[in-house]
Amino acid sequence: MSRSHSLVLVILPARGAYPLRLPLTKRITSIGSDATADVRLATAPPRWAVVHRGADDGETVEVHVASRGERQNLAPGERLEADGIELRLESVAAARAREQAIDALVSALAAVESPERAVELLVSGLIEASGADLGAVILADGDAYTIAAARDKHGAVVAEARELLSDTIVRDVLGSGERVQLDDIAAHSRYRAVPSGTALRLGGALCLPMRLDGRTLGAVFLARHDRVALDDHTLAELRVLAAVAVPLLAQLRRAPAVTAGADEILGDSPAVHQLRGLIRRVGPSDLGALLHGASGSGKELVARALHAASRRAAKPMISINCASVAPALLDAELFGYRKGAFTGAVADRVGLVEAAHGSTLFLDEIADMPLAMQAALLRVLEQREVKRLGDNLPHAVDFRLICATHKSLDAEVAAGRFRADLLFRLREVTIAVPALAERSEDIALLAHAFLRRAEQQLGLVMHALSEDAQAALRAHAWPGNVRELKSTMRRAAVLADSKLIRASDLGLPGLDGHVTAPLPAVTTAAAVEPLATVRDAFIRDYVERAVAACKGDREAAARALEIGVRSLYRYLA
């Protein structure tokens, strides 16, 4: 980009008005209500101001304001105000730096493990990306809220952040779930006297809700000492980042003192809280556990959490899916063999039972184990020793056994396919792993978490879930449970056309497409209209339909379309 296009003039015609953004491509740019002005403002005097760029294409401009009869130099980031009109200069390089800051923040959030550290990074990154002077992450707690982190643009803790605890802006956002964007706090009748505006000397503020599954978990608060006017692109990026951080906030809201391993079980539903409680109590013991739950519900994750909470956690858990190994080979896999025990046994091999000595053995789909193997396993559990195939000497073993199945073992015993004596031995503790349909409150949280994981693994940009996407996730039956949800989010991360994932991007069966306006017929070359004209007509028609569907409530229509009210008015103009 040439240096002549490296500066942008931002004009705020009046307090609360939408800012005009104009790349400075000319040496002299006139502003006013006169018909000959380069930039026409109906609210300005005929010849309000003239902006001069130097011949050397430097990073400053000279502004001559006629009503003042004076000249003022402006550098990027500086502003002037006269006759109720504000003029500000921005550098394209600064805008690019903000975009780079957003990309850096996305990468940092994808790599960080501690939610506390992630929130600190989020505050610092949002301040840099928005050009704010200070920022805070607010954590909702019933009717009250706390400040998870508050920093200024230099990284220092904001000492006056306690003023946010009685702030009308934050309470309005947490209560309504809608953002509050104030370009000029002093010009707003409701917010001009808020405590934070006085204590923190704020000129403008932006407060974004952080929502999950219809609930507002917290908010991001950003503010500047001068008047703020964020462009739509930066605002959209900030909204995505706020959505990205929702799972982090959900983790911060969790009860403290979660046992190691149990924190891998994501969710805030009563079923998950009960499951974590069992892991806390059973994990440190040596009791055998029988996990029962539908396929894909996360039984192996629960097994690993139990192992991580035990005294055996220093050694890796040994696991095998009994349904995935041919019955003829399962004996050798579990118990091992000596060289020459059978054709192909060219060397000694340690079985999984022996390999689990001092650790945990996890047998998934235990109901598919053949009866003969069940008898052998019962003998190992009773005598605590294992004998390899072809060996006469037993080897002492000390391991904890965790089994899992999606079948009813009582029914299997009644059908003669499972040994009753082994079942009695296995079910020292039985843990029911809830299906995803039984913990619907966790769907949105899990979807965000799987989305973040897929983006990190596949090297993709971060996405946010739209309201209609979250509604579609809640409405789906999830016969494949958590495994199906994980696959859905990986697919959406790859196939979504934008950073905002909508219901149509999820690929779930039974989803109706959006109602679209009819396209004009094209019969001859003469009938072809410019693409921009057709596009604008389509958008205007669709927005009008949205307003009609909301019974004329334009604010409700803007929320449904996920755009600002000002943008909606522009589309209708």
HELIX and SHEET records of a PDB file:
HELIX    1   1 ARG A    3  HIS A    5  5                                   3    
HELIX    2   2 VAL A   92  ALA A  111  1                                  20    
HELIX    3   3 PRO A  115  SER A  130  1                                  16    
HELIX    4   4 ALA A  159  SER A  166  5                                   8    
HELIX    5   5 THR A  168  SER A  176  1                                   9    
HELIX    6   6 ILE A  185  ALA A  187  5                                   3    
HELIX    7   7 PRO A  195  ALA A  199  1                                   5    
HELIX    8   8 ASP A  232  VAL A  244  1                                  13    
HELIX    9   9 VAL A  246  LEU A  252  1                                   7    
HELIX   10  10 ALA A  262  GLU A  264  5                                   3    
HELIX   11  11 PRO A  270  VAL A  282  1                                  13    
HELIX   12  12 LYS A  299  ALA A  308  1                                  10    
HELIX   13  13 CYS A  322  SER A  324  5                                   3    
HELIX   14  14 PRO A  327  PHE A  335  1                                   9    
HELIX   15  15 LEU A  352  ALA A  355  1                                   4    
HELIX   16  16 ILE A  366  ASP A  368  5                                   3    
HELIX   17  17 LEU A  371  GLN A  383  1                                  13    
HELIX   18  18 LEU A  409  ALA A  414  1                                   6    
HELIX   19  19 ALA A  420  LEU A  426  1                                   7    
HELIX   20  20 LEU A  436  ASP A  442  5                                   7    
HELIX   21  21 ILE A  443  LEU A  458  1                                  16    
HELIX   22  22 GLU A  467  ALA A  475  1                                   9    
HELIX   23  23 ASN A  481  LEU A  495  1                                  15    
HELIX   24  24 ALA A  503  ASP A  505  5                                   3    
HELIX   25  25 ALA A  525  ALA A  527  5                                   3    
HELIX   26  26 LEU A  531  ALA A  549  1                                  19    
HELIX   27  27 ARG A  554  LEU A  561  1                                   8    
HELIX   28  28 VAL A  565  LEU A  572  1                                   8    
SHEET    1   A 4 LEU A  20  PRO A  23  0                                        
SHEET    2   A 4 LEU A   7  LEU A  12 -1                                        
SHEET    3   A 4 ILE A  85  SER A  91 -1                                        
SHEET    4   A 4 ARG A  79  ALA A  82 -1                                        
SHEET    1   B 5 VAL A  39  ARG A  40  0                                        
SHEET    2   B 5 ILE A  28  GLY A  32  1                                        
SHEET    3   B 5 ALA A  49  ARG A  53 -1                                        
SHEET    4   B 5 VAL A  61  VAL A  65 -1                                        
SHEET    5   B 5 GLU A  70  LEU A  74 -1                                        
SHEET    1   C 5 ALA A 144  ASP A 152  0                                        
SHEET    2   C 5 LEU A 134  ASP A 141 -1                                        
SHEET    3   C 5 ARG A 215  ARG A 224 -1                                        
SHEET    4   C 5 GLY A 204  LEU A 212 -1                                        
SHEET    5   C 5 VAL A 180  LEU A 182 -1                                        
SHEET    1   D 5 ILE A 318  ASN A 321  0                                        
SHEET    2   D 5 THR A 360  ASP A 364  1                                        
SHEET    3   D 5 ARG A 400  THR A 405  1                                        
SHEET    4   D 5 ALA A 289  HIS A 292  1                                        
SHEET    5   D 5 VAL A 429  ALA A 432  1                                        
SHEET    1   E 2 GLY A 336  TYR A 337  0                                        
SHEET    2   E 2 ARG A 349  VAL A 350 -1                                        
SHEET    1   F 2 GLU A 385  VAL A 386  0                                        
SHEET    2   F 2 HIS A 395  ALA A 396 -1                                        
SHEET    1   G 2 ALA A 464  LEU A 465  0                                        
SHEET    2   G 2 LEU A 500  ILE A 501  1                                        
END                                                                             
